[in-house]
Amino acid sequence: MQVDGIPVDLLFVSLDLDSVPEDLDMLDDQILRGMDEASVRSCNGVRVTERILQLVPNQERFRTTLIAVKHWARIRGIYSNVLGFLGGVNWAILVARICQFYPNSLPASLLSRFFRIYQMWMWPNPIMLDRVDNPLNLGFSGWNPKINVRDRLHLMPIITPAYPALNSSYNVMASTLRILKAELGRGFDRTLEIETKKASWAKLFVAPVFFQRSKHFLRVQITANNAEDFDGWFGWVESRLRHLFLRLEALPDIRIHPFARFFDFVETKDESPESSSKCEVHTSWLFIGLKFPAPIAAPVTGATHNVDLTGVIRDFALYTDQWEGRHGGMDMQIDHVTRSQIPEWVLESVDNGADDSKHVRKQTAEKPSKKKKRDDEVAVVDCPTQNSTKKSKGTC
């Protein structure tokens, strides 16, 4: 839901109380008594936020610095917990820790030190704002790599400061950690230039040259025949894209770079060849940059090297097809595209950098230009990835 244009998560928690008092202390651990784990996670959305504000020395400076960091992360295409990067609570904890390190610093100094500290942080050493006690009578287990093997496998642990303490960044994977570290390093370089008067703050917030870094991309296309269907179907596919990234990054022949921005448009099409009725097809694109090791990226002249992604992408299509709410008109397709085939409005929306929203919207789609592949380019197998079941009849 949205309030005054601002996305808001509406969480529900069932409390073991006859009535809710006006002075309810959400930070009292005993409020969790009798809750199931889902309710605890919902309740901790509020508890973690309140606890962070308690633990920072100056809330106003913390908020100002966090606004800048979140804007930077969105612009650079690394703001999304669900896609394996970092989301709101992750960035908030990181900023709060810097505020604790430098309690008297102003926001500009805090922002510079944010990049200075995290570009050299030795992950997986965890970020923790406070020691979180574990009440023996509540029974919820928190993050503990000493006894939990799964916790030891986390790559970038950022621990929530409310009981039960959990790793808020468990979705981070090898490819997204590499990208995050590179972006933090770039941020550090820019702030050094700013501190020595060689650049302005605007240079820190320059959009990435994402589509210039690779020649080859995977384009994930999510479509539905109306806005309501699209919202549900998009949410389902988005929440599972991380599994696609994990499978792709495990392949020996490629290095992937997911870009955490979606490019949306709406097209009006005929409902079927026999009908004059129209439907509005809602579409969202996500792009994954592909890079190849030198022996593949620079083959012998006249030769090509096929990187077969068929199995990975077919498995992902079958995985997304498991949603019980999926019906005709909801589709997901993954295609290989080259840089020259990406529409200008997509390229311009990234290069512009003024819009830091998760979704870049356009009302109509441009047809991509076709370019003959050179013999010395890497050939990526185009896979039959469109979900094949539960399709509607006709064009839409």
N, C-alpha and C positions, 0 to 999 in steps of 0.2 A: 504494500500500500504506500501512498504518498501523502504527505502533509505539506501544503504550500510548495509543491514541487520537489520535496526532499523525500527520498526513499526511506521508509521506516519498517523495521521488522517488528511485527506484532507477536509477542510470545505469550503462551498460556502456561500457567502453573497451577496445579491443584494443591492447596495448602491444607494441612491437617488442623484447621481452625474452624470454629463455628461462625466467626465473623473476622473481618480484617480490620484491625485497629489503625487509626490514622497515624500513629507514631510507630508503626511496624519497623523494626530494625532489620533491614535486609542483610546486614553483615553478620548477624547472629547465626553461627553455624547450626544451632539447634533448629532453625527454621527448615532445615533440610530433612528433618526426621520424618520417616515414612514415605519419602519421595522415591519414585523410580528414577533410573539414570537419565531418561529423556527429560523429566521435569527438572532434575538437578542442572542439566546443561542449559535449559531455558532460564532457570533462576539465576545461574551464574553469569548470564549476559549482563544482568543488572549489577550483580555483586562485584564482578570484576571491574566494571566501569567505576563504581563508587570507590572501590579499594585503590584503584590507580590514582584517582583524584586525592585520596587521603595520603598517598605515599609520595607525591611530588611536592617539592618545597614551595613552588609558586604556580598556582593553577593557571593564571593568565598567561605567563610565559610558556608554560607547557602547551596550552591550547594554540597559541600563535605559532610555535615551532611545529606542532603536529599538523596544522593546516598546511604549512609550507611543505613538509615532508610528504603528506598525502597527495598534494597537487603534483609534486615532482614525480612520485611513483606512478600516478595515473598517466601523466604525460609520457613517461618512459616505457609504458606498457608492462609494468610489473606489479600492478595493483589488482590482485585477485587471489584470495585464499583457495577458492574452489578449483582454480586452474593450476595450483601448485606453487604460486608465488606467495606474497604476503597481503593480508587484508587489514581492515581497520584496527582490530584489537592488537594484531601483531605489530603494526607500526606504532600504535599508542604505547605499548610496553617498551619498545626500543627507545622511543623519544623520552619516556618517563625515566628510563635508566640513565640517560645522558643528563637529564635534569637533576637526578640524584648525585651524579658525579660532580656536577658544576652548579651548585645551588644558587650562586650569586650571579650567574651569567645571564646576559640579555638574549633574546631570541636569535639575533644574527650570529652571536657567538655560539649559542647552543646548536644551531644548524651546521655551522662549520665543524664543530666538535663531533656532531653526529656522524658525519662522513669520516672524520679522522679516526674515530674509535672503531667503527664497524668495518672499514675497509681493511683493517689489520686484525680483526677479531678471529681468534682461533676456534672456528666451529669444529666439532659440535659442543664446545663448552657452552653451557646454557646461559641465557639471560634471565635473571631472577630479580625481582624488585624487593622481595622480602622472604624470610623463611616462613613457610606455611605449616602450621601444626596440623596433625591428623587426630581429631577426636576419636578415641577408641570406641565410643558408643554409637557412631553413625555408620561405620562400615563401608565407606566409599574409598577406594584406593586411588591415590594420586600418582603423578609422574615419579618414577623411581627406577633409574637405570641400573641400580645395584642389584635389584631383585627381579626386574622385568626385562626379559630379553628384547621384546618389541621396543621398549623405550630406549634401549641401547642402540638401536638401529636408526633412530631419528637423526637427520642430518643437520638441522638448524633449530635446536630446541629454544623456544621462547615461552617461558612458563608463566601461567596466569597466577596472580597474587591472592586468589581467594580459594578457600577449601571447597572441593578437592583440587589441588594444584595440578593442572594439566598442561601438556605441550600444545599451545595454540597453533603451532606451525607444522603439525605432523604431515601435512600434505606436501611439503617441500621435497623435491626429488633431485637427483643428480643434475639434470639439465637446467632446472630452474635455479638451483643453488649457484651453479656456474654463472648464470645470467645475472642473478642478484649481486654476486660478488663483483662482477665486472661493472655493473652500474654503480655500486657503492664506490668502487675505485675511481670511476669517471667523476662521480660527484666530489670526491676528495680532490682530484686534480682541478676541477673547476673552482672549488672554494679556495684552493691555494692561489689561483690566479686572481680571484676576487680580493683576497687579503693583501696581495701585493700590488693592487690597483691595475692589474693587467686585463681585467674583465669586469663586467657589471654582473649583478645578480641574475639578469635576464639570461645569461649564458648557461646558468645551471639548469634552467627550465626549458631549454631547447628540445624540441621533439627529436626522437631517434631517427636515424636513417635506416630504418628497419628494412625497407624494400630495396635498398641499395647494397645490403650486406650479403644477399644471396641471389642467385639466378633462378633457383628452383624453390617452389613452395607447395605445400599441401593446403588446399582450400576446403575447409569443412563447411558445408552448406546445410542449414537447418531451415525447413519450410513447413508451412501449414496454411490452410485455406481461409482462416479467419484469425482475428487477434486473440480470442479466448483460447482456441486450440494451440496457437503459437506459443502463448505464455507457458502453458503446461508442458508442451513438447520441448520447447527450448530449455526450460529449467531441468528437465530430465536429462537431455543430452549434455548440457553444460556440466552437470554434476558428475558426469562420467568421462569427460574428455581427458581427465588426468590419467585414466587407465590407458587411453590411446597413447599419451605421451610416454608413459612408462614402457609400453611395448616398443615404441619407436626408438627410444633412447637406448634400449638393450641391443639393438641391431649393431653389428660391428662396422657397417659401411657408411653410416651417416651420423651427423651431429645435428640435433634439432634445436630450434629457437621458437617456441610458441610466443605469440604476441597477444597480450591480454587486453585486446580491444575487439569489439564486434562491430561489423559493418552491416547495417540494416537497410532494407528497402521494401517497398510494396509495389506489386504489379497487378493490374487488372487483367484477368483472363476469362475465356469462356469456360463455363462449368463443364461442358462436354461438347464434342463436335456436333451433336444433334440439337443442342439447346442454344437459345439466344441469351440466356441468363449469364450474368457475370459474377465472378467471385474475386476477392482481393487476396492474392497469395502473398503472405508475409515471409520474408527471407532474411536470414542472418548469416553472415560469413565470418569465419575465423581463419587466420592464416598461420601456418607453421613454416618457418624458414628452414631450409635444408642445406647443409654443407657436407662435402664429401672429403675423405682423406686424399692426399696428393696423388697416389697412384690411380685413383678413380677419377678425380677431378681433372687430371691432365693425362688422358690416355694417349697411346700412340696415335699419331695423325691418321685419320681414316677409320679408326676403330671406335666402337661404343661399348659402354659397360652398363648393363641393366641392373638396377637395384630393385629387387622384387619385394614390393610391399603388400602383395595380394593377400597373403595369409593374415597379416596383422590387421589390415583394414577390414577384411571380411569378418574376422572374429569380432571386431569392434561393432560392425553393423549388426551382427547377430546379438551382441550384448545389449545394444540400445533398443533392439526390437522386443526385448522382454517386458517393456512397460505395459501394464494392463490397461492403462488409459489411452494407448495409441490406437488410432483408427484411421480410416481413409482420409487422405489429404495431408497426413503428417509424414514427412520424409526427411532422411538424412543422407547426404551424398558427400563423398570425399574425392576430390580430383587433384591431379598434378597440374600446376600452372607455372608458367615462366613469368619473369618480371614483366615482359612486354605484353602479357595477356591480362594484367591487372588494370582495372578501369581507372581513369584519371581521377575520378572523384574520391576513390579510395586513397590513392597516392597523395592527393592534395590535402585530404583531411588529416593525414599523419604529418606531412611536411609543415602544415599550418601551425599545429601545436597549440592553438588557442583553446581548443575544446578538450577538456580532460575527462569527459564523460566515458562511462564504460561502453556505451553504444553510440556509434556514429551513424546518423540516420540520413537516408536519402529516399525520396519518393519514387524515383524511377531508376532502373538499372541501365547502365550502358553496356553494349555488347563488347566483349573483349576483342581486341585486334588479334589476328592470327599471324604468326611469324614462323617461317620454316626453320626447323631445328638444324643447326649446323652438325656436320658429321663428328666434330670433335667435342660436342656437348655431351654431358651425361644424360642418358635416357632413363627416366624413371617410369616404371610400369604404371600405366593407367589401369586402375583396378575396377571391376564391377562392384561398386560400393553402395549403390542406392538400395535401401531396404526393400526387399522383394515381396513382403507379405503385407496384408491388410491395406493395400492401396485402393484408392477410389478409382472409379471408372472415369475415363475422359481426361482432358487436359489438366484439370485441376484436381 
